[in-house]
Amino acid sequence: MKKIAAVAGLVVLATSSVTAAFADGTGQQEVSQQQYDTLISQCRYANTGKARCRSAVREIYRVGRINNKLDCRTYSGVTVCGTLKLSRAEQQCLRDSTARGLLFRRAEVECYAFA
């Protein structure tokens, strides 16, 4: 039961409409050009709206220095950064995948890109 609650809490975090960039009230986050390009390009997988995703990236991030606090990861040839906003189908995929033993971070990326 604790595992289910933990996964559910992580899913809520992953799908929150409040992004990590504004959580501390500082406004735009500075990221490297490569990180910014990754954030924009990962929007092609967004089942919650590609245009809205790109607009959010432009609003939240600006190009500057590398941001070592930005969570970037690559699984199955897909690189993503930051908090992913998952659709309901992707959330279900995430729950199913983690229940089968896939690590949360890997399942999150794979469900975001391939579900």
C-alpha atoms as one frame of an Amber mdcrd trajectory, in Angstrom:
protein
   0.000   0.000   0.000   2.877   2.368   0.767   4.339   1.707  -2.697   1.023
   2.593  -4.341   0.781   5.805  -2.322   4.366   6.719  -3.198   3.810   6.117
  -6.911   0.539   8.045  -6.804   2.319  10.954  -5.146   5.019  10.938  -7.789
   2.428  10.832 -10.558   0.725  13.874  -9.053   4.081  15.636  -8.976   4.808
  14.658 -12.560   1.452  15.836 -13.803   1.150  19.011 -11.795   0.346  22.068
 -13.863   2.609  24.100 -11.601   6.080  23.745 -13.000   9.217  23.440 -10.964
  10.519  26.662 -12.489   7.921  28.790 -10.746   7.767  26.795  -7.529  10.174
  29.158  -5.797   8.634  32.321  -7.287  11.788  33.372  -9.121  10.325  33.612
 -12.607  12.254  32.315 -15.590  14.921  29.673 -15.127  18.178  30.013 -16.968
  19.205  26.931 -18.961  21.854  26.184 -21.561  21.031  26.283 -25.262  21.198
  22.474 -25.365  18.814  22.143 -22.405  16.434  24.666 -23.999  16.515  22.789
 -27.308  15.739  19.542 -25.470  12.811  21.150 -23.637  11.372  22.472 -26.908
  11.953  19.247 -28.837  10.389  17.040 -26.153   7.107  18.865 -26.822   6.678
  16.710 -29.932   5.730  13.884 -27.560   3.278  15.979 -25.531  -0.166  14.416
 -25.703  -1.440  17.336 -23.644  -0.807  19.859 -26.443   2.364  20.512 -28.410
   1.780  24.236 -28.907   0.879  24.738 -25.257   4.009  22.815 -24.250   6.274
  24.995 -26.418   4.607  28.146 -25.113   5.160  27.013 -21.521   8.834  26.309
 -22.237   9.289  29.799 -23.706   7.554  31.334 -20.696   9.433  29.363 -18.044
  12.966  29.063 -19.444  15.507  31.386 -21.022  18.850  30.582 -22.611  21.881
  31.376 -20.505  24.160  29.154 -18.474  23.742  25.432 -17.942  21.312  24.613
 -15.157  22.718  21.711 -13.182  19.504  21.475 -11.155  17.374  20.757 -14.234
  16.512  17.069 -14.286  17.492  15.783 -17.740  17.480  12.074 -18.576  17.641
   9.777 -21.592  15.909   6.429 -21.918  15.241   4.418 -25.070  16.860   7.113
 -27.176  14.559   9.877 -25.885  16.001  12.797 -23.908  13.739  14.941 -21.750
  14.311  17.608 -19.149  12.206  18.939 -16.308   8.832  17.825 -15.055   6.729
  16.007 -17.632   3.014  16.738 -17.894   1.453  13.351 -18.598  -1.920  12.680
 -20.189  -4.306  10.260 -18.469  -3.220   7.438 -20.784   0.424   8.185 -20.009
  -0.312   8.228 -16.287  -1.942   4.808 -16.591   1.041   3.550 -18.570   3.314
   4.856 -15.806   1.320   3.081 -13.098   1.281  -0.171 -15.064   4.982   0.002
 -15.895   6.107   0.720 -12.346   3.824  -2.028 -11.042   5.675  -4.423 -13.374
   8.980  -3.311 -11.871  10.215  -0.661 -14.303  11.979   2.206 -12.566   9.812
   5.316 -12.260  12.141   7.629 -14.201  12.466   5.224 -17.121   8.737   4.450
 -17.167   7.903   8.157 -17.087  10.043   8.908 -20.151   8.944   5.847 -22.093
   5.250   6.420 -21.362   5.583  10.109 -22.279   7.271   9.323 -25.586   5.620
   6.083 -26.651   2.184   5.754 -24.968
